[in-house]
Amino acid sequence: MQDRPATCRSRVLVVIPAYNEQESILSTVEKIRSCGYDYVVVNDGSRDDTLRLCRENDINVLDLPQNLGIGGAVQAGHKYAQRYGYDIDIQVDGDGQHDPSYIPDLVRLVEDGADLAIGSRFLEKTDGFQSTFMRRVGITWLSFLLRLFTGRRITDPTSGFRACGRRAIDLFCDSYPIDYPEPESIAHAIRRGLSVRETSVLMRERQGGVSSIGGLSTVYFMIKVSLAIWVACWSSRKGR
């Protein structure tokens, strides 16, 4: 294991879920390595050369035997972090959208008391990539729903650039949504009494691969996640 960056008081693991990310995985890992963080690539049953490239380049990779979806891959990363005693894990997508230079800001939020820290494109006005128009409409709607059901304003509920402290890691190891998990997991965390905070980040357009959300799937995404947030909030309320 590498020495932790001088700015960190905690053991930090970067979790990189990857499905068919052969075009960007090497550059993504190299940026993480250059920052000095421990990392694991979770290969989610990729059908391209993602796994081969990881193995040929001595990349720490957890190879899932079949495709579990983004939720399953991220949960595998949480379980890896829990098993090896990390204080914080950071989700960084394998498509090159997330800038590792913002990782210290996420870590700082967790070290200051947040259980879940989210990198937001919308907390402040930035010049980075802010997704397509239809996805921004969906993000606004999901932000409204989270505020309606939880009383908390989350400006970027679909952001996959996030940090979890030990309480969130333990929670998500026990239960984590499979499809489009970010908004639903935020609702679950808030309802379970965890502290959720945001910090402003810049994001880039994906450097390779194809997004699973586009066209009519955007409408499906909004409907399914809206129902999932309602169920998560209702279930958490009943469990109190």
HELIX and SHEET records of a PDB file:
HELIX    1   1 ILE A   25  CYS A   35  1                                  11    
HELIX    2   2 THR A   50  GLU A   56  1                                   7    
HELIX    3   3 GLY A   69  ARG A   83  1                                  15    
HELIX    4   4 PRO A  100  TYR A  102  5                                   3    
HELIX    5   5 ILE A  103  GLU A  111  1                                   9    
HELIX    6   6 PHE A  133  THR A  150  1                                  18    
HELIX    7   7 ARG A  166  ASP A  174  1                                   9    
HELIX    8   8 PRO A  181  ARG A  191  1                                  11    
HELIX    9   9 LEU A  216  LYS A  238  1                                  23    
SHEET    1   A 7 VAL A  61  ASP A  63  0                                        
SHEET    2   A 7 ASP A  38  ASN A  43  1                                        
SHEET    3   A 7 VAL A  12  ALA A  18  1                                        
SHEET    4   A 7 ILE A  88  GLN A  91  1                                        
SHEET    5   A 7 ARG A 162  CYS A 164 -1                                        
SHEET    6   A 7 LEU A 116  SER A 120 -1                                        
SHEET    7   A 7 VAL A 196  SER A 200  1                                        
END                                                                             
